[in-house]
Amino acid sequence: MSLALAFLAASLVGAAADGNSPPIPCEAIDSVGTAKMSADGTITLRIRSLWPQPVAETELVYAPGSSQYGDIKRHLGGITPGETKPVPPMCGTNSEP
């Protein structure tokens, strides 16, 4: 799965609620879901779209050694076994390593 797909929700956060409202800036969103690292280092992301309502939700799993594992871990700002933390949207500066 591509990193872009992993952040499906980030691409949807700018949608206008009623077609007349301005989009909500990506930078205004704190989280698009949660990430949890299991004891073996596997990272599980549960992400969702936010506006106008939760219309899409998915779970993505990245095992150590996955081609995107390092990118996901870096985007989360690091994560340790047993830890659960919010997933920031991928936009602007928070998508940089």
N, C-alpha and C positions, 0 to 999 in steps of 0.2 A: 504494500500500500504506500502511496506517495505521502510525503509530509504535508502536501497541500490538502489531501483528503483528510488527514488527521486533524486539520484545523478547519473543517467544513463549517463549524459554527462561527468561526471568525469571519468568514466571508459573508455570513448572513446577518451579522449584527448591525450593519448599516442600513438595512431595509426600513423603509418608512412604515409606520403602523397603519396609516389610513390612505396612503398615496399622496396626501397633501402636506404631511408633516416632513420636516427635513430629516435626513438620516441621522441616527445617533452615531457620533464619532467612535471609531474603534477604541481610541485612547480613553474613552469614558467608561469602558467596560472593564471591571476588575477580573472577571473569571468567566470562562465558557464551559466549565466543568471541574472535575476532580481527577487527580492522578494519584495512584498508589503504587508503591514498590513492594513487591513480595520478598520473602526471605532469600529467594534465589536470584534476586536482582531484576526480575521481570517487571516492567512498568505497564500498568493498565490505565488507560485514559477513558473516562466517561465524559463525553462532550455533547453539547446540545446547542441548537439555535435558540436565540433569545427573543427576537421581535419579528412580527407582532405578537407571536405566542410560540411556545415550544412546539415546533412542527417537525423537528428532526432530532434524533438522539442516537448516538452510536457508542460502542465500546471498541477500543482499539488496543491491541496487546503488542508490546515490543520486548522481545527477549534480548538478553545480552548477546552481542554478536550480530544483531540485526543491523542492516545497513543504515537505518535511521535512528538507532538507539542513542548515539551520542548527541545528535541534533535535538532529540526530544528531551534528554536529560539536561542539556544546556539551556533549552528554552524554559524549562521549569526552574532554572536557577539552581540546579542540583536537587537530588532527592536521595534518601537513604532507605535501606530495608525497613519495612514497617511504617514508613512515613506516608501520610496522605496530605496532599496540598492542592490548592487551586491551580487551574490551568489558565494562564493569561492568554488573551487572544493574540494571534500573530499579526501584529501591525506595528509600523514605525519602529521605534527604538527597542521595544521589548522583544523583538524577534532576532535581535543581534546577539551573538555569543557574548 
